[in-house]
Amino acid sequence: MAWLKSPGLSGSTSKLARRLKNPRDDTGTCAIGPNGPQATQNTNHVPIHGTGYLSNTDHTNAGDESAEGQLQQDQRMSGYEEGLIKLVGGQDNSEGRVEIFHNGAWGTVCDDDWEIKDAQVVCRQLHYPGAKEALGSAAFGQGNYSILFYSNTSNFDQYSILGQYNLCFLFQITIFFSENSSWTLFAEISFTHLLLGSGNIWMDDLACTGNEISLLQCTSPGWGVHNCGHSEDAAVRCEMGAEPNTRDLTPEYTLDHNATLPEQLGELFDSEHDCDLNIPVVVDNSTVETVCAHSVILFLNPNLKASQPDFQRLRINVTSDCSQYARTFVRYIYTRKVKFTIPSAYCIIKMASDWGLQDLQNEAAKVFREFLPEDSTFQSQISFCQYAFVINDEALKDVCVRYLAWNCEALIDSPAWTKLPLFIVKALLSSSDILVRNETVILHGLEKWAAAQEDTTIPKILLKLIRFPMISAEDLYRLDGSQYHTSKLQGFQFNALPISIILSDMTEQRNIYTPRIYNGPTWSFTFSTQEVRAYNHSGHYIFKGQQMGTLTSDFQTPVHSSSYFAFQTVIWQAKVLVSEKDCTRESVSCSSLPAVSLKIKEKQGNLPSEMADRIGYRNRIVLKCKERHVFHIDEFNSVNSDNLIFIPSLAEQTYPCHSGRLSYQVVVCPYYST
């Protein structure tokens, strides 16, 4: 967009444009009255001579009522992966200010050396065909903005700018003036409202070649190193192609047992001809519909014949949300084929259980594994788990509880958390497979759950499942409430005393001294999806501004979680091998790929042998799918060598990640051996 159209003038446009883009005066808005410019208080509208008032309060982008609030919400979310990018403030998804996610927060990119090659990388990372334009100077801008021009002379170069310079509008201005005029007449003003650009500026002086698939691959001075303001935020316009980042919002799982029965039986069922059974569908003791069926077809199912000898008494008891799937369920008996969806899976499997259809029930674990990751609200997971506990199926209970444990932090943050029945909360807290930043997250989550049940304190049956020795001394100190007194003392003892003193307590109460999987930043390191994709594409991994030829990183942790060892540290080395070339370079044999290793590189500080011998590690590899959910966790067998964990294939994954977009998090898990 042109900043200024100035007919009849030459050599002055660029200077005024620079003044407009880089205003320095913060004195407030300026009203143009009959005697020239007059300073006023900042307002939501600007008087413009001859045209009335121009308001900047009614031109907000749809869906962005509070850009700053949204930014703060984004920064609190942990579901974004390192290096993720988004476009903000454009007319559609293909254009906008470039923002990149780093260290838990969104930030912008400065326009210094911002070129079409950099824009190409951004657009391809967002799955567009390419870039049409690389824009700078906050083209999709910042905050609310009011501006007026005036002149006390006919010299164009002496025009000045007054106003509140929180840039929110791009102005296209046509100025007409006469040599004798003491102030400027505004003949044309048009503007576009833009979103706020504030907070972090993460990148500057990018030097992309244009062939990278992620901004993480481009060289730069480093995260947060810049000499820019938000008036220099970089932006792009991408070429339009297929919608980026699309995913199937209605996943399905097809089960086909149709080995012998012809498809014609499905047509018979659909025709509703010659039925000798009308099976009632009952909701709250009231029949809401009947399903037409043929007893001779039902008789062919041996499980149904054994569990329901009198077909005339068949009925389908369901909740109101499941009644719509009753016909689908009966049709399966005809065709031996059914298509599950997230809403229907629980309903159909529950009906199969009621009717004793063992072949359909046997598929429940597979169905659960497919659908458990697909509902970010956790409502479906609760239904699946309740069903598993009601029928007391240990395999199904394990499938459900393990998923909730691996994704416990997201569960606690969801509305479904406070609706969990006590028996599922108890089963979850009994697990050592829970993955959270620290034990305090679980305790605070339990306080929230208890408050929702209108309990003033946490039930004792649940409180005793909290592992207070695993809570840091700082967090223990902040706990308030008489119900925590004894447990806090136990936690302080663990953090302050050597193992020789507390060994007998640990032996007697082994469970509460067993750590869960704590993946806070003190104990973990992550290779993000974007970093792995960039390495696959270029063969380079950029870490802390350094370009490396392997997916390798060193990181440091305390030797143990007890505060007793606060000044004893271990340096670890983590590697991800994604190709045979990586395996050859590391002189290891890879039976499959990818593979991950984690080993001790160096111990800093000397521990007495009697203490060192008591400290062990059950380190884990945590795999996330699309940075949304944990789908697999495995344990390393050794800490002193390149002991590899081979990532399972799709068929072997506990909860399948069909996208193949994985992040790899290594977690150090120390424990005391007794």
N, C-alpha and C positions, 0 to 999 in steps of 0.2 A: 504494500500500500504506500502511495506517495505521502510524505509528511506535509508537503507544502506545494501548492501551485501558485506561482507568483508571476503573472503575465507582465511582460515589459521589464523584468529585472534580470540581471545576470550576476553570477559570482557571489550571491548572498544566500541562496537557498540552503546550501549545506551548513552554513554557520547557524542559521536559525533552527534548522533541523537538529543540529547537535545540541543547541540550547534546549529544545523541546524534549529530547531524549534524556538529557542529563541535567535536569533542573537543580539549582542549588538553594533557592530561596524557600524557607518554610514559614513565611510570615502569615499565612492564611490566604483565603480567597480574596479576589480584588474585584469590586464592582466598578463598572464604567458608568460614571454619571456625566452630566452635562459639562462638568469642569475637569474631566479626565479621570484617571484611575484613583480609587479610594480604597484604602485597606479596610477590610471588614473581618468579622469573626468567621471561622470555618463553618460553612453551612452545607446543606444537602442540595442546594441549587445555586446557579450562577446567573445574576441578571445580565442579559445581553442586549445592548442598545438596539431597539427597533424590532426585536423578535420575542420579547417576553422572557420567560424563565426556562432554563434547561435543567431538568432534575436528573440526578444520578442515582436516585434511590429505587427506581422502578425497573431497572434494566439488569436484573440478576439472571445468571444462567439457570435454566430449568434444572432442578435437582441438586443445586449447589447453594442452598440457603446460607450455609455457614462453612466457607472454605477452610477457615482456620480451625473450626471444631472438627471438620473431617480430617484435616492434617493431623491433629492431635490424636484422633481415634486411630488413624493409620499407624502412627508411631507406637501406639500401645499394642498393636496386634503383632503376634509372633508368627503368623502363618505365611508371611512373605519370605521368599528366598533371597539370599545375597545376590546383588546384581540385577534383580528384576527391574524392568523399566515400565513407565506408563506415560501417556500423553495427556496433558491437562489443559483445559480452557478452550479447546477448539470447537468448531461447529459440529464435528462428528469425531469418531474414534481414530480417524486417519491423520489428524493434525493436532498440534498443541505443543505446550511447553514440555521439554524432556525432563522427567524426574526419574531418579534411580534410587533403589533401596540399598542401604548399607548400614551395618551395625545397629539394626533395629529401627531405623528412621529413614524417611524419604528426604531427598535433597535434589537440588537442581544442578545443571551443568552450565558453566560459564561459556560465553560465545567467543572468547579469545581463540583464534585459529579454527573456528567452527566452520567447516566446509561441507560440500555435498558428499564427500567420502565418509565423513562422520555420520551424516544423516542417513546414508545408505545402510550403515551398520545398525542404526536404531530401527529403521523400518523393517529390515530383514529379521531382527530379533523379535519384532512384534508380528512376524509372519506376513508382512506385506511384500509385494513383488520388488519394491525399491522405493527410492525417495524422489520426489519432484522438486523439493526446495529445502535448503538449509537456511533457517532464519535466526537472527540474533536480536539484540537490543530489546529483550523482553517483548517479543512480538505477540505473545499471548499472556502478558503482563502481570501486574501487581495491583493491589488495593484500590480504594476510592480516590478519585482524582478530579480536581477542578482547576481550570487554567484560563487566563485571559492575557491578551497582548495589548500593549499600548505603546505609543511613541510620542515624545515631545518634539520630534524633529522629523524631517523627511528622509533622513539618512537611515536606510534599511538596517545597517549593521548596528544601530543603537537601539533596536527593539529590545525590550526586556520582558521577562516572564515573572509573574507573581502567581502564587497559588499553593495549594497543599499537594505536595509531590509524592503521593502514594499512587503510583501509576496504575490506573484501572481501565483507561480508555485509550484507544488509538484514534487520533483525530485526523481527519482529512480537511484541510482548511483552505479556502480561497480568500485571499485578502485583497481588497481594493482600497486605495488611498489616493489622496491628492497631495501635491507638494506643500500646499498651504494648510493642510489638515493638522490640527494639534493632537488628534487621537484617531485610532483606527476604527473603521467600520467593518463589521463582520458580515459577509454576504453569504457564506455557506459553511456550515459545520455539520459533519457526520461522524459518528463514533460507533465503536464496537465494545461492548462490555467484556472484561477479561477477569480471570480468577486471580486471586492473591498468590504471589510468589514470595515466600518468606522461609525463614528457617535455614537449614543447612545448604551450603553450596559444596557439593561433594567432589566435582571434577572441574578441571581447568586445563587449558593448553593440550587438549586431546590430539593425538597424532595417529589417526586410523589410516590404514592403507585402503580401506573400502572392501577388503576381502574377509574381514572378521565376521563372526556370527554373533558377537556380543561385545558391548562396550568394555567388558572386563578384559578383553584381549588387547585393547588399544593402549598404547603407552601414554603415561601422564605423570605429572610430578608426585602423585599420590593422593589418597583420600583426604579431602578437606584442605588441600594446599592450593590456594588461589589468591588473587589480588582483585577480586570482582565484587560488585554489588548486584542486587537482584534486577537492576535495570539492564543487566547484561545476560539475563537468562537465555539459554539457547532453546530453539524450537525447530520442528520439522513439519513438512507436509509430505505424506507418503502416497505412493501410487496405490490406487484402489485395486483390490483383487478379492479373493475369497475372504470372508470374515475371519479375522485372526482369533487365535486362542479359543476356538469353539470346542465344546465337548458335549457329548451326548447327555442331555439332562434327564433322559428317561431310559436308563440302562435296562436291558432285558437278559434273562437267562433262560434258554430253551432246553427243556428236558424232553427227550424222545425215547420212549420205551416201545415204540411201534414195530415190534419184530414180526408179528404174525397177523394182526388185525388190519384189514384194509381201510383205506381212507373213506370208503363208502359208509362205514359205521358212523363217522363224523357227520356225514350228510344225513343219515337216518336220524341222528339225535337232533340236528338243526331243523329237520322237517317237522318234528313233533307229531308225526303220524303213528297211529296204531299203538299208542302208549297204553300199558296196563298198570303203570304206577304214576302217581302224582305225589312227588316227595315234597312235603312242606318245608319252607325256609322260615325258621322261627327266630324272631328277635324279641327279647323280653316277654316270652310266653305268648307272643302274638304272631300268627302266620302272616308274612308280608308278601309271599308269592309261593307258587308251586312249580316244581321242575318236572317236566314230562320225561319219563324214562321207560325202559323195556326190561322186564325182569330177566329175560333170557340172556341179555347182554351182561347184566350185572352178575348173573350166575357164573359167567365165564371167569370172573376174578376170584381166585381161590382164597385170598386174604379176606375179601369182603364176605364171601360165602361162609367162612369160618367164624368171623366176628359178628355178623349180622344175619342169623339164620332165617329171620322172618322179614322179608323185604317189605311187607305191607306196613311194618312199623318203622320204616326208615324215616328219619327226619334230619334236617341240618340245623343245628343250633349255633347261631352266630351273633356277633355284635352288629350294630347298625352299619358300621363302616365296612363290614365284611360281606354283607348280604349280596352285594353286586357280583361277587365272585363265585356264588353257589353253582351257577350253570357251568362256569369254566371248570370247576372241580368235577362235576358229574360227567362232563364231556371227556375229561381225561380217561375215565373208566372205559369209554367207547374207543377212543383213538390212541390211548397210551401216550399221549403227547400233550404238553402244557407249556405255555410261555409265562414265566414268572416276571413280575415287575416289583419294585420296592413296596408299593401298597398291597399287592396281592400275595406276596410270598408267605408272610406270616399267616394270612387268612386260610390259604389253600392247605398249608402244612398242618394247621390246627384242625381243619376238617378231615384231613387224611388220618390224623391221630385219633379223632373221635370214631371214625369208621374202621380203624384197624388196617388201613392200606399200608402195609409195611414197606413195599417197594418205593412208595412215594416218600414215606418218612425217612427212609435210608438216604435220600438225597438232600435231607434238610441241612446237614453240615456243609455240603458244597454250596447250597443256595445261600446259606448264612454268610459264608466266606466271600461270596460274590457281592452281596448287598450291604454288609456291615459298613464298608468304607464309603458308601455312596450317599449317606444321609448325614449332612453336617449338623443337623439339629439334634441327632441322637434319639429321636422319637422311635424310629424303626428298631434301633438297637435295643431299646428298653422292651419293646414288644417281643422281640426274638428271645431276649434273656428271660423274660417272665414265662414264656412258653416252655423254654428249656428247663426252668426250675419246676414248673407245674408238672411236667411229665417225668421229671427227675432223670433226665438223660445226661449222664456225666460228660459224654463227648460234646454234646451241644453246649452244656454249661461252660466247658473249658474254652470252646470257640468264642463264646460271647464275652466271658469275663476277661480272657486274655486281650481281646480287642479293646475293651474298656480300659484295661490296665495300661496298655501301650499308648493309648490316646487319652490318658486320664486328665491331663491339664485342659485339653479342649473340652472334655466332658464337664469338668467343674465350671468352666466358663459358659457352658450352654444353659438355656432355660430348662432343659430336661433334667439337669443334675438334682434340683430340689424336689423333683417328682419321683425319684428312684425309691422303690420300696426298701425297707430296712434290710431285708434278707439279701438283696443284691449289693447294697452298700457294704454289708458285713463281708460277703464273699469277696468283694473287690479289695477291701482294706486288708484282708488276710493274705493277699498275694504279695510276693516279693518281686513280681514282674512289673510292678507299677513304674512307669517312666514319668518323672517330673523333675523340675529344676532342683527342688529340695523338699525335705519332709514337711517344712512349714506350709508349703502350698496345700498339702493334704489336710493339715490341721485347720487352716483357715477355710478350706472348702467344707470340711465337716461342720464347722461353726455355722456356715451359711446354710447348710442342709438342715441342721437342727433348728435354726431360727425359722425356716420355712415350715417346719412341723409344729411350730409354736412351742418349742421346748426352750426353756431358759438356759439349759446346759446340755452338753453333748451326752447322750446315753452312755452309761458306763460300759456296756457291752461293745460299743464302738470306740470309746476313748482308750480302752486298753489295747486297741490295735494300732494306735499311733506309736511310732518308734522314736520316743523322746531322746534317746542317746544319739540319734542321727541328726538332731536339730542343732544348729550352730549355737555357740555360747551367746552370741549377740541376739539371736532370735529368742532364745530361752529367756534372756533378761527382759525382753519386751513383753513376754506373756503375762497377762493379768488375769486373776481369778483363782479362788481357793481350790477349785477342782484340779488345778495344775500343780499344786504345791509339791506333792510327793514325786510326780513325774519330772518336774523341773530339777529337783535335787539329783535324781538319777541321771539326767542329762548332763548336769554340771560335773558330776563325778566322772562320767565317761570322757568329758572334754579336758579335765584337769589332772587326772591320775594316770600313772603308768598301768599297763595291762596286768602286771603282776599283782596289783592290789585288787582289781575288779574282776579277776579271772573267774573266781567262784560264782559271782553274780551272773556273769556271761554264760557260764555253763548251765546254771539253773533256769535262766530266762533267755534261752538262745534266740527266740523269735524276735524280741524287740531289739536285740543287738545285731540282727541281720540287716544289712543295708539293702535298700531297693536300688533302682537304677536312676541315679541323680545326674541329669545332663545339663546342669547349669554351666555357665561359661568357665567356672573354675575347673571343671572336670571333663570338658569335652572339646572337640574340634570338628568342624564340618567342612566337607567339600560340597559346595552347592551344585545344583543341577546346571546352572549357567556355567560355572567353572569347569565342570566335567565336559559339557558340550563344547565349550571353547577349546579345551585341550584335545578333544577328539578331532576337532576341525583343523587346528593349527599345529598341534604337537607342543604347545607352550602353555605353562601354568604361571599366572602372575599372582604373586603373594607379597603383600606389603611393598608394592611397586617394583619388585624384582621379577624378571622373567626367568622361568625355570623350565628345564627340559623333561621333568617328571612331575607327576601329581604326588608330591612329597611335601610334608610340613613337619617342623618340630614345634612342640608346645610344652609348657611347663605346668605341673600341678604340685600340690603338697604331697608328701609321702603317704599321708593318711588323713582322714577327715577330722580326727580328734585335734582340738586346739593344742594339745600337748606337743604336736609335731608341726606347729605353725611355721617354724623356720627351717624345716627340712623339706627339700624339694626334689622332684624327679623331672628330668627332661625326656619326653617321649618323641618317637618318630612314627608318623603315620604315612602310609602309602596306599594309593589306589592304582591298580594295574588294569588297564582297559584293552590292551592289545598284546599280541605275541612279542612284538618289539619291546614292550615294557618288561615282559617276563625275561627275555634274553638279556636285556640290559642289567636286570637285577640278579641274574644267574639263578633263577628259580624255575621250577617246573609248574606250569599252570594247566591243570586238568580241564578247567573251564574259565570263562571270563564273564564279567569282571571279577577281580579278587582284591582283598584288602588285608593289610598287615598293620600291626601296632606292636612296638617293642620299646623297651627302655633303652635310651641312648646314653644317659648319664645320670648318676645319682649325686646330688650336691649335699654335703654334710655327712658326717659319720654317725651312725647309730650303733649303740652297743649290740652285740650279736644276739643277745637274748631278746631284744626288742625287734630287731630286723627279721629274725626268724619267725616272729609271730605275725608279721604283716604280709598278707597275700593280696592278689588281684584277680577279680573275675570280670575282666574288661569285656565290653560289648561293642558290636557294630549295630547301629540303628539305621534302618533304611526307611526313608520317607518317599511317598509317591506324590509327585507334583507339589512338594512342600505342603501338602494338605493333611496327610495322615500317615502314621507309622504302619507299615505293612509287614515288616519282618525284623526280628532281632536275633542275633546269634552271639555266642560267647567265644572269645579267643582262648586257645588252649595253653598259650605260653606268653611270657612277657620278655623273654631274653633272646628271642630269635625271630626271623621273618616267618612266623607261623601264619599261613594264609587262611583266610575265610573266603570261600568261593560263593559268590552271590547266586542264589537259586534261580533256576529258570522259571518262567511264568507258571508252568504246571506245578512246580514245587513250592511256590510262594504260599505262605500262610494265608494271606489275603491278597489276591492277585492285583498287581499294578499293570494294567493293560497299556497305559501310555508309554511305559518304559522310561519315563523321566524321573530319575532317582537322584536323591542326595544321600551322601554317606557321612554319618556322624559316628566318630569313635568316642567311646565314653570310658573313662578310667573309673573303676569300681573297687576301691580298697576295702579290706575287711581284716579283722583279727581272727587268727586261727586259734582254736581252743583245744 
